Amino acid sequence: MKVVVEILTGSLFNVEVGDDATLGDLKKEIATQQSLPEDRMMLMIGDDESRVVIDQEDGATLVDCGVEDGCHIYLFFNLPLGPPEGESDFSHVFT
């Protein structure tokens, strides 16, 4: 299965995974190709008027998520909810 992925900058790239690939497989391939943090990826499918967040677990197959060959996927990132690892708060940002 080959899909087109678009990131916030408008850049497009192709990702190819097996027909039985999971959401986790797709994220892993995107992370490998683009050197992006896999654990913060948020994917959406659909057109401008009916985009849907793919919120299934990483073990769900792409087909079960509604992804088809040639599909256009939009890639966003979740922001971390807490301070960086090893930091107790965000005070380092304000110094």
The first five atom37 places (N, CA, C, CB, O) and aatype in JSON, in Angstrom:
{
  "aatype": [12, 11, 19, 19, 19, 6, 9, 10, 16, 7, 15, 10, 13, 2, 19, 6, 19, 7, 3, 3, 0, 16, 10, 7, 3, 10, 11, 11, 6, 9, 0, 16, 5, 5, 15, 10, 14, 6, 3, 1, 12, 12, 10, 12, 9, 7, 3, 3, 6, 15, 1, 19, 19, 9, 3, 5, 6, 3, 7, 0, 16, 10, 19, 3, 4, 7, 19, 6, 3, 7, 4, 8, 9, 18, 10, 13, 13, 2, 10, 14, 10, 7, 14, 14, 6, 7, 6, 15, 3, 13, 15, 8, 19, 13, 16],
  "atom_mask": [
    [1, 1, 1, 1, 1],
    [1, 1, 1, 1, 1],
    [1, 1, 1, 1, 1],
    [1, 1, 1, 1, 1],
    [1, 1, 1, 1, 1],
    [1, 1, 1, 1, 1],
    [1, 1, 1, 1, 1],
    [1, 1, 1, 1, 1],
    [1, 1, 1, 1, 1],
    [1, 1, 1, 0, 1],
    [1, 1, 1, 1, 1],
    [1, 1, 1, 1, 1],
    [1, 1, 1, 1, 1],
    [1, 1, 1, 1, 1],
    [1, 1, 1, 1, 1],
    [1, 1, 1, 1, 1],
    [1, 1, 1, 1, 1],
    [1, 1, 1, 0, 1],
    [1, 1, 1, 1, 1],
    [1, 1, 1, 1, 1],
    [1, 1, 1, 1, 1],
    [1, 1, 1, 1, 1],
    [1, 1, 1, 1, 1],
    [1, 1, 1, 0, 1],
    [1, 1, 1, 1, 1],
    [1, 1, 1, 1, 1],
    [1, 1, 1, 1, 1],
    [1, 1, 1, 1, 1],
    [1, 1, 1, 1, 1],
    [1, 1, 1, 1, 1],
    [1, 1, 1, 1, 1],
    [1, 1, 1, 1, 1],
    [1, 1, 1, 1, 1],
    [1, 1, 1, 1, 1],
    [1, 1, 1, 1, 1],
    [1, 1, 1, 1, 1],
    [1, 1, 1, 1, 1],
    [1, 1, 1, 1, 1],
    [1, 1, 1, 1, 1],
    [1, 1, 1, 1, 1],
    [1, 1, 1, 1, 1],
    [1, 1, 1, 1, 1],
    [1, 1, 1, 1, 1],
    [1, 1, 1, 1, 1],
    [1, 1, 1, 1, 1],
    [1, 1, 1, 0, 1],
    [1, 1, 1, 1, 1],
    [1, 1, 1, 1, 1],
    [1, 1, 1, 1, 1],
    [1, 1, 1, 1, 1],
    [1, 1, 1, 1, 1],
    [1, 1, 1, 1, 1],
    [1, 1, 1, 1, 1],
    [1, 1, 1, 1, 1],
    [1, 1, 1, 1, 1],
    [1, 1, 1, 1, 1],
    [1, 1, 1, 1, 1],
    [1, 1, 1, 1, 1],
    [1, 1, 1, 0, 1],
    [1, 1, 1, 1, 1],
    [1, 1, 1, 1, 1],
    [1, 1, 1, 1, 1],
    [1, 1, 1, 1, 1],
    [1, 1, 1, 1, 1],
    [1, 1, 1, 1, 1],
    [1, 1, 1, 0, 1],
    [1, 1, 1, 1, 1],
    [1, 1, 1, 1, 1],
    [1, 1, 1, 1, 1],
    [1, 1, 1, 0, 1],
    [1, 1, 1, 1, 1],
    [1, 1, 1, 1, 1],
    [1, 1, 1, 1, 1],
    [1, 1, 1, 1, 1],
    [1, 1, 1, 1, 1],
    [1, 1, 1, 1, 1],
    [1, 1, 1, 1, 1],
    [1, 1, 1, 1, 1],
    [1, 1, 1, 1, 1],
    [1, 1, 1, 1, 1],
    [1, 1, 1, 1, 1],
    [1, 1, 1, 0, 1],
    [1, 1, 1, 1, 1],
    [1, 1, 1, 1, 1],
    [1, 1, 1, 1, 1],
    [1, 1, 1, 0, 1],
    [1, 1, 1, 1, 1],
    [1, 1, 1, 1, 1],
    [1, 1, 1, 1, 1],
    [1, 1, 1, 1, 1],
    [1, 1, 1, 1, 1],
    [1, 1, 1, 1, 1],
    [1, 1, 1, 1, 1],
    [1, 1, 1, 1, 1],
    [1, 1, 1, 1, 1]
  ],
  "atom_positions": [
    [[0.85, -1.17, 0.0], [0.0, 0.0, 0.0], [0.9, 1.24, 0.0], [-0.97, -0.01, 1.23], [1.86, 1.32, 0.76]],
    [[0.58, 2.18, -0.85], [1.34, 3.42, -0.94], [0.4, 4.57, -0.59], [1.96, 3.6, -2.37], [-0.7, 4.68, -1.14]],
    [[0.84, 5.44, 0.33], [0.04, 6.59, 0.73], [0.88, 7.86, 0.58], [-0.46, 6.44, 2.19], [2.11, 7.81, 0.57]],
    [[0.2, 8.99, 0.46], [0.85, 10.28, 0.41], [0.67, 10.94, 1.76], [0.27, 11.18, -0.75], [-0.45, 11.0, 2.27]],
    [[1.75, 11.42, 2.35], [1.7, 12.06, 3.66], [2.03, 13.54, 3.49], [2.69, 11.37, 4.67], [3.0, 13.89, 2.82]],
    [[1.23, 14.39, 4.11], [1.46, 15.83, 4.07], [1.7, 16.34, 5.48], [0.27, 16.58, 3.42], [0.92, 16.05, 6.39]],
    [[2.8, 17.11, 5.67], [3.08, 17.69, 6.97], [2.66, 19.16, 6.98], [4.57, 17.54, 7.33], [2.32, 19.71, 5.94]],
    [[2.69, 19.78, 8.14], [2.2, 21.15, 8.31], [2.81, 22.17, 7.35], [2.47, 21.59, 9.71], [2.16, 23.16, 7.01]],
    [[4.02, 21.95, 6.92], [4.68, 22.89, 6.01], [4.13, 22.79, 4.6], [6.17, 22.65, 6.0], [4.45, 23.61, 3.74]],
    [[3.31, 21.78, 4.35], [2.77, 21.54, 3.02], [3.61, 20.56, 2.21], [0.0, 0.0, 0.0], [3.24, 20.22, 1.09]],
    [[4.72, 20.11, 2.78], [5.57, 19.14, 2.09], [4.86, 17.79, 2.0], [6.92, 18.99, 2.82], [4.2, 17.36, 2.94]],
    [[5.01, 17.15, 0.85], [4.41, 15.84, 0.62], [5.52, 14.81, 0.44], [3.48, 15.87, -0.63], [6.58, 15.12, -0.11]],
    [[5.27, 13.61, 0.9], [6.19, 12.5, 0.64], [5.38, 11.21, 0.6], [7.31, 12.42, 1.72], [4.3, 11.12, 1.19]],
    [[5.9, 10.23, -0.11], [5.23, 8.94, -0.25], [5.77, 7.95, 0.76], [5.39, 8.39, -1.67], [6.96, 7.94, 1.07]],
    [[4.87, 7.12, 1.26], [5.26, 6.06, 2.18], [4.63, 4.77, 1.66], [4.8, 6.36, 3.65], [3.45, 4.73, 1.32]],
    [[5.45, 3.73, 1.61], [4.94, 2.44, 1.16], [5.08, 1.43, 2.28], [5.7, 1.97, -0.11], [6.15, 1.25, 2.85]],
    [[3.97, 0.77, 2.58], [3.93, -0.27, 3.61], [3.14, -1.46, 3.04], [3.28, 0.25, 4.94], [2.49, -1.33, 2.0]],
    [[3.21, -2.58, 3.7], [2.48, -3.77, 3.25], [0.97, -3.57, 3.33], [0.0, 0.0, 0.0], [0.49, -2.72, 4.08]],
    [[0.23, -4.36, 2.56], [-1.23, -4.25, 2.54], [-1.86, -4.57, 3.89], [-1.8, -5.17, 1.49], [-2.97, -4.12, 4.18]],
    [[-1.16, -5.34, 4.71], [-1.69, -5.71, 6.03], [-1.03, -4.89, 7.14], [-1.47, -7.2, 6.29], [-1.09, -5.27, 8.31]],
    [[-0.42, -3.76, 6.79], [0.3, -2.93, 7.76], [-0.64, -2.34, 8.81], [1.03, -1.79, 7.03], [-1.83, -2.15, 8.58]],
    [[-0.05, -2.08, 9.96], [-0.8, -1.46, 11.05], [-0.5, 0.03, 11.11], [-0.46, -2.14, 12.4], [0.4, 0.52, 10.44]],
    [[-1.25, 0.73, 11.92], [-1.01, 2.15, 12.15], [0.4, 2.35, 12.71], [-2.07, 2.73, 13.11], [1.08, 3.3, 12.33]],
    [[0.81, 1.47, 13.59], [2.16, 1.53, 14.15], [3.23, 1.35, 13.08], [0.0, 0.0, 0.0], [4.26, 2.02, 13.12]],
    [[2.98, 0.45, 12.12], [3.93, 0.24, 11.01], [4.07, 1.52, 10.18], [3.47, -0.92, 10.11], [5.18, 1.89, 9.8]],
    [[2.97, 2.18, 9.91], [2.99, 3.41, 9.13], [3.75, 4.5, 9.87], [1.56, 3.89, 8.82], [4.59, 5.18, 9.29]],
    [[3.47, 4.66, 11.16], [4.17, 5.67, 11.95], [5.67, 5.4, 11.98], [3.61, 5.72, 13.39], [6.49, 6.31, 11.88]],
    [[6.02, 4.13, 12.13], [7.43, 3.74, 12.16], [8.12, 4.08, 10.84], [7.57, 2.24, 12.46], [9.25, 4.57, 10.84]],
    [[7.45, 3.83, 9.73], [8.03, 4.12, 8.42], [8.17, 5.63, 8.2], [7.17, 3.5, 7.31], [9.17, 6.09, 7.65]],
    [[7.17, 6.4, 8.63], [7.26, 7.86, 8.54], [8.43, 8.36, 9.39], [5.93, 8.52, 9.0], [9.22, 9.18, 8.94]],
    [[8.53, 7.86, 10.61], [9.6, 8.26, 11.51], [10.97, 7.96, 10.91], [9.46, 7.55, 12.87], [11.89, 8.78, 11.0]],
    [[11.11, 6.81, 10.29], [12.38, 6.41, 9.67], [12.72, 7.31, 8.49], [12.31, 4.95, 9.22], [13.85, 7.79, 8.39]],
    [[11.76, 7.54, 7.61], [12.0, 8.34, 6.42], [12.29, 9.81, 6.72], [10.82, 8.26, 5.5], [13.15, 10.42, 6.1]],
    [[11.57, 10.36, 7.69], [11.62, 11.8, 7.93], [12.34, 12.2, 9.22], [10.24, 12.34, 7.95], [12.43, 13.38, 9.54]],
    [[12.84, 11.23, 9.96], [13.52, 11.49, 11.25], [12.61, 12.3, 12.19], [14.85, 12.25, 11.03], [13.01, 13.34, 12.71]],
    [[11.4, 11.8, 12.38], [10.41, 12.45, 13.22], [10.06, 11.57, 14.41], [9.15, 12.78, 12.41], [10.2, 10.35, 14.33]],
    [[9.6, 12.17, 15.52], [9.26, 11.39, 16.71], [7.94, 10.62, 16.53], [9.16, 12.31, 17.94], [6.86, 11.21, 16.51]],
    [[8.07, 9.33, 16.41], [6.92, 8.44, 16.17], [5.87, 8.53, 17.27], [7.4, 7.01, 16.05], [4.67, 8.46, 16.99]],
    [[6.31, 8.69, 18.52], [5.38, 8.65, 19.65], [4.51, 9.91, 19.77], [6.15, 8.46, 20.93], [3.58, 9.93, 20.57]],
    [[4.8, 10.95, 18.99], [4.0, 12.18, 19.06], [3.17, 12.43, 17.81], [4.9, 13.36, 19.3], [2.55, 13.48, 17.67]],
    [[3.17, 11.45, 16.88], [2.45, 11.63, 15.63], [0.95, 11.52, 15.81], [2.91, 10.62, 14.61], [0.45, 10.68, 16.56]],
    [[0.25, 12.39, 15.1], [-1.21, 12.33, 15.03], [-1.55, 12.36, 13.54], [-1.9, 13.53, 15.83], [-1.15, 13.29, 12.84]],
    [[-2.28, 11.37, 13.07], [-2.59, 11.25, 11.65], [-4.07, 11.51, 11.4], [-2.2, 9.86, 11.14], [-4.92, 11.16, 12.22]],
    [[-4.35, 12.13, 10.26], [-5.73, 12.4, 9.85], [-5.9, 11.99, 8.39], [-6.11, 13.9, 10.05], [-4.95, 12.05, 7.61]],
    [[-7.1, 11.57, 8.04], [-7.42, 11.29, 6.65], [-8.68, 12.06, 6.27], [-7.62, 9.76, 6.41], [-9.42, 12.52, 7.13]],
    [[-8.9, 12.19, 4.97], [-10.1, 12.86, 4.48], [-9.77, 14.13, 3.74], [0.0, 0.0, 0.0], [-8.61, 14.54, 3.67]],
    [[-10.8, 14.75, 3.18], [-10.6, 16.0, 2.45], [-10.78, 17.19, 3.39], [-11.57, 16.11, 1.27], [-10.99, 17.01, 4.59]],
    [[-10.69, 18.39, 2.85], [-10.74, 19.6, 3.67], [-12.0, 19.71, 4.53], [-10.64, 20.81, 2.78], [-11.96, 20.28, 5.62]],
    [[-13.11, 19.16, 4.06], [-14.38, 19.32, 4.77], [-14.73, 18.14, 5.68], [-15.48, 19.51, 3.78], [-15.65, 18.24, 6.49]],
    [[-14.01, 17.05, 5.55], [-14.38, 15.89, 6.37], [-13.16, 15.12, 6.86], [-15.27, 14.96, 5.57], [-13.11, 13.9, 6.76]],
    [[-12.19, 15.84, 7.4], [-11.01, 15.16, 7.95], [-11.36, 14.45, 9.24], [-9.88, 16.17, 8.19], [-12.14, 14.94, 10.06]],
    [[-10.76, 13.29, 9.41], [-11.01, 12.46, 10.58], [-9.67, 12.07, 11.19], [-11.85, 11.2, 10.22], [-8.77, 11.63, 10.48]],
    [[-9.55, 12.22, 12.5], [-8.34, 11.79, 13.2], [-8.34, 10.27, 13.27], [-8.26, 12.42, 14.64], [-9.35, 9.65, 13.62]],
    [[-7.21, 9.68, 12.93], [-7.05, 8.23, 13.07], [-6.61, 8.0, 14.51], [-6.01, 7.63, 12.03], [-5.43, 8.16, 14.83]],
    [[-7.55, 7.63, 15.36], [-7.25, 7.54, 16.79], [-7.24, 6.11, 17.33], [-8.24, 8.35, 17.56], [-7.3, 5.91, 18.54]],
    [[-7.18, 5.13, 16.45], [-7.11, 3.75, 16.9], [-5.72, 3.47, 17.49], [-7.42, 2.78, 15.74], [-4.79, 4.25, 17.33]],
    [[-5.63, 2.35, 18.16], [-4.35, 1.91, 18.72], [-3.39, 1.58, 17.58], [-4.54, 0.68, 19.65], [-3.83, 1.28, 16.47]],
    [[-2.1, 1.65, 17.86], [-1.08, 1.39, 16.84], [-1.18, -0.01, 16.23], [0.28, 1.58, 17.43], [-0.68, -0.23, 15.13]],
    [[-1.82, -0.95, 16.92], [-1.96, -2.31, 16.4], [-3.08, -2.49, 15.4], [0.0, 0.0, 0.0], [-3.19, -3.54, 14.78]],
    [[-3.93, -1.46, 15.23], [-5.04, -1.54, 14.28], [-4.5, -1.51, 12.85], [-6.05, -0.38, 14.5], [-3.56, -0.77, 12.56]],
    [[-5.09, -2.3, 11.97], [-4.63, -2.29, 10.58], [-5.05, -0.98, 9.92], [-5.2, -3.51, 9.79], [-6.04, -0.37, 10.3]],
    [[-4.28, -0.58, 8.93], [-4.61, 0.65, 8.2], [-5.97, 0.54, 7.53], [-3.54, 0.97, 7.16], [-6.72, 1.52, 7.47]],
    [[-6.29, -0.64, 7.02], [-7.59, -0.86, 6.38], [-8.71, -0.61, 7.38], [-7.69, -2.29, 5.8], [-9.72, 0.01, 7.05]],
    [[-8.55, -1.1, 8.62], [-9.56, -0.89, 9.66], [-9.69, 0.59, 10.03], [-9.21, -1.7, 10.89], [-10.73, 1.02, 10.52]],
    [[-8.63, 1.36, 9.8], [-8.64, 2.8, 10.09], [-9.21, 3.62, 8.93], [-7.22, 3.28, 10.41], [-9.34, 4.84, 9.03]],
    [[-9.55, 2.95, 7.83], [-10.1, 3.65, 6.68], [-9.05, 4.1, 5.67], [0.0, 0.0, 0.0], [-9.37, 4.85, 4.74]],
    [[-7.82, 3.66, 5.84], [-6.74, 4.04, 4.92], [-6.74, 3.06, 3.74], [-5.35, 4.05, 5.64], [-6.78, 1.85, 3.93]],
    [[-6.69, 3.62, 2.53], [-6.65, 2.82, 1.31], [-5.41, 3.18, 0.51], [-7.93, 3.03, 0.47], [-4.78, 4.21, 0.75]],
    [[-5.06, 2.33, -0.44], [-3.94, 2.61, -1.33], [-4.16, 3.95, -2.03], [-3.77, 1.47, -2.36], [-5.23, 4.2, -2.57]],
    [[-3.15, 4.8, -2.02], [-3.24, 6.11, -2.65], [-3.84, 7.19, -1.77], [0.0, 0.0, 0.0], [-3.97, 8.34, -2.19]],
    [[-4.2, 6.83, -0.57], [-4.84, 7.76, 0.37], [-3.91, 8.93, 0.72], [-5.26, 7.02, 1.66], [-2.69, 8.77, 0.73]],
    [[-4.5, 10.09, 0.99], [-3.76, 11.29, 1.42], [-3.91, 11.38, 2.94], [-4.3, 12.6, 0.7], [-5.03, 11.47, 3.46]],
    [[-2.79, 11.37, 3.64], [-2.79, 11.41, 5.1], [-2.11, 12.7, 5.56], [-2.06, 10.17, 5.7], [-1.08, 13.09, 5.02]],
    [[-2.7, 13.35, 6.54], [-2.16, 14.59, 7.1], [-1.48, 14.26, 8.42], [-3.27, 15.66, 7.3], [-2.05, 13.57, 9.27]],
    [[-0.26, 14.75, 8.59], [0.55, 14.45, 9.77], [0.67, 15.68, 10.66], [1.95, 13.95, 9.36], [1.12, 16.74, 10.22]],
    [[0.27, 15.53, 11.91], [0.38, 16.57, 12.93], [1.15, 15.98, 14.1], [-1.02, 17.11, 13.38], [1.44, 14.78, 14.12]],
    [[1.47, 16.82, 15.07], [2.19, 16.33, 16.25], [1.5, 16.76, 17.52], [3.64, 16.84, 16.24], [1.03, 17.9, 17.65]],
    [[1.43, 15.84, 18.48], [0.94, 16.16, 19.81], [2.08, 16.81, 20.58], [0.41, 14.88, 20.56], [3.22, 16.36, 20.5]],
    [[1.78, 17.85, 21.31], [2.79, 18.48, 22.15], [2.9, 17.72, 23.46], [2.46, 19.98, 22.4], [1.9, 17.18, 23.93]],
    [[4.07, 17.67, 24.04], [4.21, 16.99, 25.33], [3.38, 17.71, 26.39], [5.71, 16.92, 25.76], [3.28, 18.94, 26.38]],
    [[2.8, 16.96, 27.31], [1.94, 17.54, 28.34], [2.7, 17.99, 29.57], [0.9, 16.55, 28.74], [2.16, 18.73, 30.39]],
    [[3.91, 17.58, 29.7], [4.69, 17.92, 30.89], [6.06, 18.44, 30.52], [0.0, 0.0, 0.0], [6.38, 18.59, 29.34]],
    [[6.86, 18.72, 31.53], [8.22, 19.21, 31.27], [9.07, 18.13, 30.61], [8.87, 19.67, 32.58], [8.73, 16.95, 30.69]],
    [[10.16, 18.52, 29.97], [11.05, 17.53, 29.36], [11.54, 16.52, 30.39], [12.24, 18.22, 28.7], [11.62, 16.82, 31.58]],
    [[11.87, 15.34, 29.92], [12.35, 14.29, 30.81], [13.54, 14.78, 31.61], [12.73, 13.02, 30.0], [14.46, 15.39, 31.07]],
    [[13.52, 14.53, 32.91], [14.59, 14.96, 33.79], [14.38, 16.34, 34.38], [0.0, 0.0, 0.0], [15.15, 16.77, 35.24]],
    [[13.36, 17.05, 33.95], [13.05, 18.39, 34.47], [11.82, 18.29, 35.38], [12.8, 19.42, 33.31], [10.9, 17.52, 35.1]],
    [[11.82, 19.05, 36.47], [10.68, 18.99, 37.38], [9.6, 20.01, 37.02], [11.14, 19.21, 38.81], [8.45, 19.89, 37.45]],
    [[9.96, 21.02, 36.23], [8.99, 22.03, 35.81], [9.5, 22.73, 34.55], [8.74, 23.07, 36.95], [10.48, 22.29, 33.94]],
    [[8.83, 23.8, 34.15], [9.21, 24.51, 32.93], [10.04, 25.76, 33.23], [7.96, 24.9, 32.15], [10.15, 26.63, 32.36]],
    [[10.62, 25.87, 34.43], [11.35, 27.08, 34.8], [12.53, 27.36, 33.87], [11.84, 26.97, 36.23], [12.91, 28.52, 33.68]],
    [[13.11, 26.32, 33.28], [14.25, 26.53, 32.38], [13.85, 27.32, 31.13], [14.84, 25.18, 31.97], [14.71, 27.94, 30.49]],
    [[12.58, 27.32, 30.79], [12.1, 28.03, 29.61], [12.06, 29.54, 29.89], [10.7, 27.52, 29.2], [12.23, 30.34, 28.97]],
    [[11.85, 29.92, 31.12], [11.65, 31.32, 31.46], [12.89, 31.98, 32.07], [10.5, 31.45, 32.41], [12.78, 33.08, 32.61]],
    [[14.04, 31.36, 32.01], [15.25, 31.96, 32.59], [16.13, 32.57, 31.53], [16.05, 30.91, 33.37], [17.19, 33.11, 31.84]]
  ]
}
